[in-house]
């Protein structure tokens, strides 16, 4: 899972990257892409750690990449076009919008207008996708005139991409028109920007650090308001030292966990849990709709190959029972087949033949 942080110059992308990743500013590469793996918050592991007393607790991680900004009127040498390969390889976009005023930070486009910036950013994404789509359509239109063995498959792709082109020309993002399932999976290989889920972050003044967003974007999975430099500074403090500062600004919790969780959820991911030995308790991220045998393969290929059944219990049931033994006595542990669709928070033990 990789999330690209994107926004115009002076919007606070790097401050947000620091606030999410905890990487000190002096460790960053100036004017280059910076990458960091960030733990996905999973408080349910705390209960499992208390229950099983393992040697370690393993949270899933998500990669965040900070991109140098795009500027108004940029050509192929800058702007989004400069970073298209990275953007296309990402799974989600974290769009940063400037809503703060500062004499020390230059303006982009002589304005502070986050809603206009968002419209312009999306126009660039639509244009980038339309260019990619048109290029592929041109090749397909020639290919389908030749009697090849895969001509029917190419015709299907041609029809699908023409529908995508119509949507883009109508200024509709592909995530709103592409059908889930095989169609969505096929188009994902193109890396269309408007197919990727978005989380919008509005970077506000310190005085509004604890306030709700000034607007909510209906096309984004989530809209989050924060003061990125303040959040970055808070993350550098020891946990015990953060409380007074957070109270002063009306911040109930660090924005990092909200952002990471929003990106995780926007990607359509859930977590199942494992443990029960002295080694570890772990959260495993999988897409919604993952079956028991697919989840087993996530843990180890041998488990999927020799899958017999999955013993599953909902986390809420396990916590209410207190122990595995009590949960079993209460009939809360289920014997599930390979086709069982894993639910978020399932605690799973896989039975398999080696």
C-alpha positions in Angstrom: 0.0 0.0 0.0 1.5 3.3 -1.1 0.0 6.8 -0.7 1.4 9.8 -2.6 1.2 13.2 -1.0 0.5 15.8 -3.7 -0.3 19.5 -3.7 0.8 22.8 -5.0 4.0 24.5 -3.8 3.8 26.1 -0.3 0.8 24.0 0.6 2.6 22.2 3.4 3.2 18.8 1.9 6.5 18.2 3.5 5.3 19.4 6.9 2.4 16.9 6.5 4.8 14.1 5.5 6.8 14.8 8.7 3.6 14.9 10.8 2.5 11.5 9.4 5.9 9.8 9.2 7.8 11.3 12.1 10.9 11.6 9.9 12.9 14.7 11.1 13.2 17.5 8.5 17.0 17.3 8.4 16.7 13.7 7.3 14.7 14.6 4.2 16.2 14.9 0.7 15.5 18.4 -0.6 13.5 18.8 -3.8 13.3 15.0 -4.2 10.7 12.3 -3.4 10.9 11.1 0.2 9.4 7.7 1.3 8.6 6.4 4.7 6.7 3.4 6.1 4.1 4.3 8.7 2.4 1.9 11.1 -1.4 1.6 10.7 -2.9 2.1 14.1 -4.5 -1.1 15.4 -5.5 -0.7 19.1 -7.0 -4.2 19.0 -3.5 -5.6 19.1 -3.1 -4.1 22.6 -5.7 -6.5 24.0 -4.2 -9.5 22.2 -0.8 -8.6 23.6 -2.2 -8.5 27.1 -3.9 -11.8 26.5 -1.1 -13.8 24.9 2.0 -12.0 26.3 4.0 -12.4 23.0 7.5 -11.3 22.3 6.4 -8.7 19.8 3.3 -6.9 18.5 3.3 -6.4 14.7 1.2 -3.7 13.1 0.8 -3.4 9.3 2.5 -0.6 7.6 1.7 1.8 4.7 4.2 3.7 2.6 3.8 7.5 2.2 5.8 9.4 -0.4 6.2 13.1 -0.4 6.3 14.7 -3.9 7.8 18.1 -4.8 5.0 20.5 -5.6 3.4 21.2 -8.9 3.1 24.8 -10.0 0.4 26.7 -12.0 1.2 26.6 -15.7 3.9 24.0 -15.4 4.8 22.0 -18.5 6.2 18.4 -18.8 9.3 19.5 -16.9 7.4 20.1 -13.7 4.0 19.9 -12.2 2.1 16.6 -12.0 3.6 15.5 -15.3 7.0 15.4 -13.7 5.8 12.9 -11.1 3.4 10.8 -13.1 5.3 7.5 -12.8 5.3 7.8 -9.0 1.6 8.9 -8.9 0.5 6.1 -11.2 2.3 3.5 -9.1 0.6 4.8 -5.9 -2.6 3.2 -4.5 -4.2 6.4 -3.1 -3.6 10.1 -3.2 -3.3 12.4 -0.1 -4.2 15.9 -1.5 -2.9 18.8 0.6 -4.6 22.2 0.2 -3.3 25.5 1.7 -5.8 27.4 3.8 -3.3 29.2 6.0 -1.9 32.7 5.8 1.8 33.5 6.5 4.1 36.3 5.6 7.0 33.8 5.8 5.5 31.4 3.2 5.1 32.7 -0.4 1.8 32.3 -2.1 1.1 30.0 -4.9 -0.9 31.7 -7.7 -1.2 34.9 -5.5 -4.0 33.3 -3.5 -5.1 31.3 -0.5 -8.1 29.4 -2.0 -8.1 25.7 -1.1 -11.3 25.0 -3.1 -9.9 26.5 -6.2 -6.6 24.7 -5.7 -8.5 21.4 -5.4 -10.4 22.1 -8.7 -7.2 22.9 -10.5 -5.4 19.9 -9.1 -8.3 17.6 -10.3 -8.3 19.3 -13.7 -4.6 18.4 -14.1 -5.4 14.8 -13.1 -8.3 14.6 -15.6 -6.0 15.9 -18.3 -3.3 13.4 -17.5 -5.7 10.5 -17.5 -7.3 11.7 -20.8 -3.9 11.9 -22.5 -3.1 8.3 -21.3 -6.5 7.0 -22.4 -6.3 8.7 -25.8 -2.9 7.2 -26.5 -4.0 3.7 -25.7 -7.2 4.1 -27.7 -5.2 5.1 -30.8 -3.2 1.9 -30.6 -6.3 -0.3 -30.0 -8.2 1.1 -32.9 -5.5 0.0 -35.2 -5.0 -3.4 -33.4 -8.7 -4.5 -33.7 -8.6 -4.3 -37.5 -6.1 -7.2 -37.5 -7.2 -10.8 -37.3 -5.3 -11.8 -34.2 -6.3 -14.5 -31.7 -6.9 -11.8 -29.0 -8.9 -9.5 -31.1 -12.1 -10.0 -29.1 -10.3 -9.1 -25.8 -8.9 -6.0 -27.5 -12.4 -5.0 -28.6 -13.6 -5.3 -25.1 -10.7 -3.1 -23.9 -11.5 -0.6 -26.6 -15.2 -0.3 -25.5 -14.2 0.1 -21.9 -11.6 2.8 -22.6 -14.0 4.7 -24.8 -16.4 4.8 -21.9 -13.5 6.1 -19.7 -12.7 8.7 -22.3 -16.3 9.9 -22.4 -16.3 10.2 -18.6 -13.1 12.1 -18.5 -14.2 14.5 -21.3 -17.3 15.0 -19.2 -15.0 15.9 -16.2 -16.0 12.8 -14.3 -13.3 11.0 -12.3 -13.0 7.3 -13.2 -13.6 6.2 -9.6 -17.2 7.4 -10.0 -17.9 5.4 -13.3 -15.7 2.3 -13.2 -17.6 -0.8 -12.1 -16.1 -2.7 -9.1 -14.6 -6.1 -9.7 -12.9 -7.2 -12.9 -13.4 -3.9 -14.6 -11.8 -2.0 -11.8 -9.0 -4.5 -11.5 -8.2 -4.3 -15.2 -8.1 -0.5 -15.3 -5.9 -0.4 -12.2 -2.9 -1.5 -14.3 -3.1 1.8 -16.2 -2.5 3.8 -13.1 -5.3 6.3 -13.8 -5.1 9.1 -11.3 -8.8 9.8 -11.1 -9.4 6.1 -10.4 -7.4 6.3 -7.2 -9.2 7.1 -3.9 -8.5 10.5 -2.4 -8.1 11.8 1.1 -8.1 15.6 1.3 -6.1 17.5 3.9 -6.8 21.2 4.5 -3.8 22.8 6.0 -5.1 25.6 8.3 -3.7 28.3 10.6 -2.7 27.3 14.1 -5.7 29.2 15.5 -8.0 26.7 13.7 -5.9 23.6 14.5 -8.7 21.9 16.4 -11.6 23.2 14.3 -13.6 21.1 11.8 -12.7 21.5 8.1 -13.8 24.8 6.4 -15.5 22.7 3.8 -16.0 19.0 3.0 -15.3 17.6 -0.4 -18.0 15.1 -1.6 -15.6 13.4 -4.0 -12.9 12.5 -1.5 -13.1 9.6 0.9 -12.4 11.9 3.8 -11.7 15.6 4.4 -9.4 16.4 7.3 -8.4 19.8 8.7 -5.1 20.2 10.5 -2.2 22.6 11.0 0.6 20.5 9.5 3.6 22.4 11.0 2.0 22.1 14.5 1.3 18.4 14.0 4.8 17.9 12.9 6.2 19.6 16.0 3.9 17.7 18.3 5.1 14.4 16.9 8.7 15.3 17.7 7.7 15.7 21.4 7.7 12.9 23.9 4.1 11.5 24.4 4.0 12.8 28.0 4.9 16.3 26.8 2.2 16.6 24.1 -0.9 16.9 26.3 -0.6 20.6 27.4 0.1 21.8 23.9 -2.7 19.7 22.4 -5.1 21.0 25.0 -4.0 24.6 24.3 -4.9 24.2 20.6 -8.0 22.1 21.1 -6.5 19.1 19.4 -8.1 15.9 20.9 -5.6 13.5 19.2 -2.8 13.6 16.7 -3.9 13.8 13.1 -1.5 11.1 12.1 -3.7 8.2 13.1 -6.8 9.8 11.5 -4.9 10.3 8.2 -3.4 6.8 8.1 -6.7 5.2 9.0 -8.6 7.2 6.4 -6.1 6.2 3.7 -6.4 2.5 4.8 -10.2 2.6 4.7 -10.2 4.5 1.4 -8.3 1.7 -0.2 -11.0 -0.7 0.9 -8.8 -2.6 3.3 -9.6 -4.5 6.5 -7.4 -6.3 9.0 -7.6 -9.8 10.4 -5.7 -10.7 13.5 -3.5 -13.7 14.5 -1.7 -14.7 17.7 -1.8 -17.3 20.4 1.8 -18.2 20.6 4.8 -16.7 22.5 6.1 -15.3 19.2 3.8 -12.5 18.1 0.4 -11.0 17.7 -0.1 -9.4 14.3 -2.5 -7.5 12.1 -2.8 -8.5 8.5 -4.1 -6.0 6.0 -6.3 -7.5 3.2 -8.8 -6.2 0.7 -12.5 -6.4 1.6 -13.9 -9.6 0.2 -10.8 -11.7 0.9 -11.6 -15.4 1.5 -10.3 -17.5 4.3 -7.9 -19.4 2.0 -6.6 -16.2 0.6 -6.0 -14.8 4.1 -4.2 -18.1 5.0 -1.9 -17.5 2.0 -1.2 -14.0 3.3 0.3 -15.6 6.4 2.2 -18.4 4.6 1.8 -20.1 1.2 1.8 -23.5 2.9 -1.3 -22.6 4.9 -3.2 -21.9 1.7 -1.9 -24.9 -0.1 -2.9 -27.3 2.7 -5.9 -25.4 4.0 -8.4 -27.4 6.0 -10.4 -24.8 7.8 -10.2 -21.5 9.6 -11.2 -21.1 13.2 -12.5 -17.6 13.4 -13.9 -15.4 16.2 -15.0 -11.8 16.0 -12.7 -9.5 18.0 -15.7 -8.1 20.0 -16.7 -11.6 21.0 -13.1 -12.5 22.0 -12.8 -9.3 24.1 -16.1 -9.9 25.8 -15.2 -13.5 26.6 -11.8 -12.5 27.9 -9.9 -15.6 26.7 -9.9 -18.1 23.9 -11.1 -20.9 26.3 -14.1 -18.8 27.4 -14.9 -17.8 23.9 -14.9 -21.5 22.9 -17.1 -22.4 25.8 -19.5 -19.7 24.8 -19.7 -21.1 21.2 -18.1 -18.0 19.7 -15.4 -19.7 17.7 -16.6 -20.6 14.3 -15.3 -23.3 11.9 -15.1 -21.6 8.5 -14.4 -23.1 5.0 -12.0 -21.8 2.4 -14.8 -19.7 0.8 -15.6 -17.8 4.0 -15.2 -14.0 3.5 -13.0 -12.6 6.2 -14.5 -9.8 8.3 -12.6 -6.8 9.8 -11.2 -7.8 13.2 -11.6 -11.5 12.8 -9.1 -13.4 15.0 -8.2 -16.4 12.8 -6.3 -19.6 13.4 -5.7 -21.6 10.3 -5.8 -25.4 10.3 -3.8 -26.9 7.5 -1.8 -29.9 6.3 1.9 -29.5 5.6 
